[in-house]
Amino acid sequence: MQRRLPPLNTLRAFEAAARHLSFTKAAEEIFVTQAAISHQIKTLEDALGVKLFKRLNRSLLLTEEGQTFLPPVREALETLQRGVSKLARVEATGALNVTTLASFSSGWLVPRLSRFRQKHPDIDIRLITTERLVDFNRDDIDVAVRFGQGGYANLVSERLIDEQIYPVCSPRLLQDPDKPLRTPEDLRHHTLLHDDMPIGWPEWLAAIGVSNIDTEQGPYFDLSALVIQAAVEGQGVALGRATLAAGALQAGLLVRPFELIMPIKSSYYVVCPEENYDRPKVKAFREWLFEEADKDGVRADAAEPDAAGVVSTGDSQNVRIW
């Protein structure tokens, strides 16, 4: 009949004691008491039915059985250690499966991924874009960036970016003297660019009290990043999301013709199962996302509404929170 394997802690105690030929030094290495080492060795000897050490007055020697047993124990422990080290490398390097919306991916995340690669060359991002909520286990997803109001059941979520919307356009549009763009009323002279966001030009103009503008005219795009691209190319004025417009604004490809901001209730959240939260790869990606949001000045809590629910932009123009 095959014997049951002895407890792992007894094997660790035996290998350390055999290497040092000292229960005291073995105890110091494993961070237990000498009595604990002695007890573990006794447990191992009883399980094996042999004596492993000769206990002399001031020394400790291996018996013949102990000498025979030591090499396979040492090999087994070394194999386990290699396995643990390999697993740790897998947790810290290799593929990281990330899912998010196509618009956020193309408009904000992908243009910055080269910086993540430079900082973490051993982590390979596998990006999956989808509009649906994923099942982390079924879909083999490590971490997600979701757009909503938080409170995702059975998941850890951190608010990354509080979204805002405001008009953006190419600087070239401001240079045409025949089509001024100094106030929202001047939008009647320009093509309006539309996306599939639930809040669009009708809502934005109504919030600031501007009417008599045809909010139906202008091309429609089913991806918000494409609206930003069209605005960069001078095709019209877009109602851009701050997150997606930040890079083009910093590069001078877009400008904001008026200092009017409409915050919206939904935000971008970094979301993952609790067991993934402190995994090295996930932690590295989470921290990098917040660093990038800080650099863009769009990280959550960068602008907070006052008691009346209004965000001031530094001048006399405000927009009520939607």
C-alpha positions in Angstrom: 0.0 0.0 0.0 1.3 3.4 -0.9 2.2 5.6 2.0 0.6 9.1 2.4 3.1 11.9 1.8 4.2 13.6 5.0 3.3 17.3 5.6 5.3 19.8 3.6 6.4 21.7 6.7 8.1 18.6 8.1 10.1 18.2 4.8 11.2 21.8 5.0 12.3 21.4 8.6 14.2 18.2 7.7 16.0 19.7 4.7 17.1 22.8 6.7 18.2 20.8 9.7 20.1 18.3 7.5 21.8 21.2 5.6 22.9 23.0 8.8 23.1 19.9 11.0 21.5 22.0 13.6 18.0 22.4 14.8 18.8 25.9 16.1 20.0 27.2 12.7 17.1 25.5 10.9 14.7 27.2 13.3 16.3 30.6 12.6 16.0 30.1 8.8 12.4 29.0 8.8 11.4 31.6 11.5 10.1 29.0 14.1 11.3 27.9 17.4 13.9 25.1 18.0 11.1 23.1 19.7 9.0 23.4 16.6 11.8 22.0 14.5 12.3 19.1 16.9 8.5 18.4 16.9 8.4 18.4 13.0 11.3 16.1 12.7 9.7 13.7 15.2 6.5 13.8 13.3 8.3 13.0 10.0 10.3 10.2 11.6 7.1 8.7 13.0 5.4 9.0 9.6 8.3 7.3 7.8 9.0 4.7 10.6 12.8 5.5 10.6 15.2 7.7 12.4 16.7 10.5 10.3 19.2 12.0 12.8 21.7 10.8 15.3 21.5 13.2 18.2 24.9 13.4 19.9 25.8 15.5 22.9 26.9 18.6 20.9 26.3 17.6 17.3 23.7 16.3 15.0 24.4 13.7 12.3 22.3 12.1 9.6 21.5 8.5 9.8 22.0 6.3 6.8 18.2 6.6 6.2 18.5 10.4 6.5 21.3 10.5 4.0 19.2 8.4 1.6 16.1 10.6 2.1 17.8 14.0 1.8 18.5 14.1 -2.0 14.9 13.4 -3.2 13.5 15.8 -0.5 15.9 18.6 -1.6 15.0 17.9 -5.3 11.3 18.0 -4.6 11.6 21.3 -2.6 13.7 22.9 -5.4 11.1 21.8 -8.0 8.3 23.4 -5.9 10.4 26.6 -5.6 10.9 26.7 -9.3 7.2 26.2 -9.8 6.4 29.0 -7.4 8.9 31.3 -9.1 7.5 30.5 -12.5 4.0 31.2 -11.3 5.1 34.5 -9.9 6.6 35.4 -13.2 3.4 34.5 -15.0 1.5 36.8 -12.6 3.9 39.7 -13.2 4.5 39.2 -16.9 2.9 37.8 -20.0 -0.6 38.5 -21.4 -3.1 40.8 -19.6 -6.6 40.6 -21.0 -8.3 44.0 -21.0 -11.8 44.9 -22.2 -13.4 48.3 -22.8 -15.6 50.2 -25.2 -14.4 50.7 -28.7 -14.6 54.5 -28.5 -12.6 54.6 -25.3 -10.1 52.2 -26.7 -9.4 53.9 -30.0 -9.8 57.5 -28.7 -7.9 57.3 -25.4 -6.4 54.0 -24.5 -4.6 52.8 -27.7 -2.7 56.0 -28.4 -1.1 55.7 -24.9 -0.4 51.9 -24.9 3.2 52.4 -26.2 4.0 54.2 -22.9 2.7 51.3 -20.9 4.8 49.0 -23.1 7.9 51.1 -22.4 7.2 51.0 -18.6 6.2 47.3 -18.5 7.9 45.5 -21.5 7.1 42.1 -20.0 3.4 42.6 -20.0 1.5 42.1 -23.3 -1.9 43.8 -23.4 -4.7 41.8 -25.1 -7.4 44.3 -25.8 -11.0 43.2 -26.4 -13.5 45.9 -27.3 -17.2 45.3 -26.7 -20.4 47.2 -25.8 -21.7 44.4 -23.5 -20.8 43.6 -19.9 -18.4 40.7 -19.9 -18.2 37.7 -17.6 -14.7 37.8 -16.2 -14.4 34.1 -15.7 -16.2 32.9 -18.8 -14.5 35.4 -21.1 -11.1 35.1 -19.4 -10.8 38.8 -18.7 -8.4 40.2 -16.1 -9.6 43.8 -15.9 -12.1 46.1 -17.6 -12.7 49.8 -18.1 -16.4 50.4 -18.0 -18.5 53.5 -18.6 -21.4 53.9 -16.2 -22.3 54.9 -12.6 -20.3 52.3 -10.7 -21.7 49.8 -8.1 -20.9 46.7 -10.2 -22.1 43.6 -8.3 -19.4 41.3 -7.0 -16.6 43.4 -8.5 -14.1 46.0 -7.3 -14.5 49.3 -9.1 -12.4 52.5 -9.0 -13.6 55.7 -10.6 -11.0 56.7 -13.2 -12.4 59.6 -15.2 -15.5 61.8 -14.6 -16.7 62.5 -18.2 -17.6 65.9 -19.5 -18.8 67.1 -22.9 -18.1 70.4 -24.6 -17.8 71.7 -28.2 -14.5 71.2 -30.0 -13.3 72.1 -33.5 -10.3 72.6 -35.6 -8.4 75.9 -35.1 -9.0 76.6 -38.8 -12.7 77.1 -38.2 -12.0 80.1 -36.0 -10.1 81.8 -38.8 -13.0 82.2 -41.2 -14.3 85.8 -40.8 -17.5 84.9 -42.7 -18.4 82.2 -40.2 -17.8 83.5 -36.7 -17.7 81.1 -33.8 -17.5 83.3 -30.8 -20.7 82.4 -29.0 -23.0 79.3 -29.0 -25.5 81.1 -31.2 -22.8 81.2 -33.9 -23.1 77.4 -34.3 -25.9 78.1 -36.8 -23.2 79.0 -39.3 -21.4 75.6 -38.9 -21.8 71.9 -39.5 -22.7 70.0 -36.4 -21.0 66.6 -35.9 -23.0 63.9 -34.1 -22.2 60.6 -32.4 -24.3 57.9 -30.6 -24.0 59.4 -27.1 -27.4 59.7 -25.3 -26.6 63.4 -24.7 -26.1 65.3 -27.9 -26.5 68.8 -29.4 -30.2 69.2 -28.5 -29.6 68.5 -24.9 -26.4 70.6 -24.7 -28.0 73.6 -26.4 -31.2 73.3 -24.3 -29.0 73.3 -21.1 -27.4 76.6 -22.0 -30.7 78.2 -23.2 -29.9 78.4 -26.9 -32.6 77.7 -29.4 -33.3 78.4 -33.1 -30.4 76.1 -34.2 -31.0 73.1 -36.4 -29.6 70.3 -34.3 -30.5 67.7 -36.9 -28.1 68.9 -39.6 -24.7 67.4 -40.0 -23.1 63.9 -40.3 -23.6 61.1 -37.8 -20.9 58.7 -36.6 -21.5 55.5 -34.5 -18.1 55.9 -32.8 -17.2 58.9 -30.7 -13.6 58.7 -31.7 -14.6 59.2 -35.3 -16.4 62.4 -34.4 -13.2 63.7 -32.9 -11.3 62.7 -36.0 -13.8 64.5 -38.2 -13.5 67.7 -36.0 -9.7 67.5 -36.3 -10.0 67.5 -40.1 -12.2 70.6 -40.0 -15.4 69.0 -41.1 -17.5 70.7 -38.4 -18.0 71.3 -34.7 -18.2 68.2 -32.5 -19.7 67.8 -29.1 -16.7 65.9 -27.8 -16.1 63.9 -24.7 -13.3 65.4 -22.6 -11.6 62.0 -22.4 -11.5 61.4 -26.1 -10.7 65.0 -27.0 -7.9 65.6 -24.4 -5.0 64.4 -26.6 -6.0 66.4 -29.7 -6.6 69.5 -27.5 -3.1 69.2 -25.9 -1.6 68.7 -29.4 -3.3 71.9 -30.7 -5.3 69.9 -33.3 -8.5 70.9 -31.6 -9.7 74.0 -29.6 -12.7 74.7 -27.5 -14.5 77.7 -29.0 -16.4 78.4 -25.8 -15.6 77.6 -22.2 -18.7 75.7 -21.5 -18.7 72.3 -19.8 -21.5 69.8 -19.3 -20.6 67.2 -16.8 -22.5 63.9 -17.0 -23.4 61.4 -14.3 -21.6 58.5 -15.9 -17.8 58.0 -15.4 -15.2 55.5 -16.5 -14.4 52.9 -13.9 -11.5 50.4 -13.7 -13.3 47.1 -12.8 -12.1 43.6 -11.9 -13.0 40.7 -9.6 -11.6 41.1 -6.1 -9.2 38.2 -6.5 -7.6 40.0 -9.5 -7.2 43.4 -7.8 -3.7 42.9 -6.3 -2.3 40.6 -9.0 0.9 42.3 -10.2 -0.1 42.6 -13.8 -3.5 44.1 -13.0 -2.0 46.4 -10.4 0.6 47.7 -12.8 -2.1 48.4 -15.4 -4.5 50.1 -12.9 -1.7 52.4 -11.6 -0.7 53.3 -15.1 -4.2 54.2 -16.1 -4.5 56.6 -13.2 -1.1 58.1 -14.0 -2.2 58.7 -17.6 -5.5 60.3 -16.5 -3.5 62.6 -14.2 -1.2 63.6 -17.1 -4.3 64.5 -19.2 -5.9 66.4 -16.3 -9.0 64.2 -16.6 -8.7 62.0 -13.6 -11.9 61.7 -11.5 -12.4 64.6 -9.0 -10.4 67.0 -11.1 -13.5 69.3 -11.2 -16.3 69.0 -8.6 -19.7 70.7 -8.9 -20.7 73.3 -6.4 -23.8 73.0 -4.2 -26.0 74.2 -7.0 -24.8 71.5 -9.3 -22.9 73.9 -11.6 -19.3 73.6 -12.8 -17.6 77.0 -13.4 -15.1 77.2 -16.2 -13.3 80.3 -15.0 -15.6 82.9 -16.6 -19.3 83.8 -16.5 -20.5 80.8 -18.4 -21.7 77.7 -16.6 -23.6 74.6 -17.6 -26.0 72.8 -15.2 -25.1 69.1 -14.5 -27.0 66.7 -16.7 
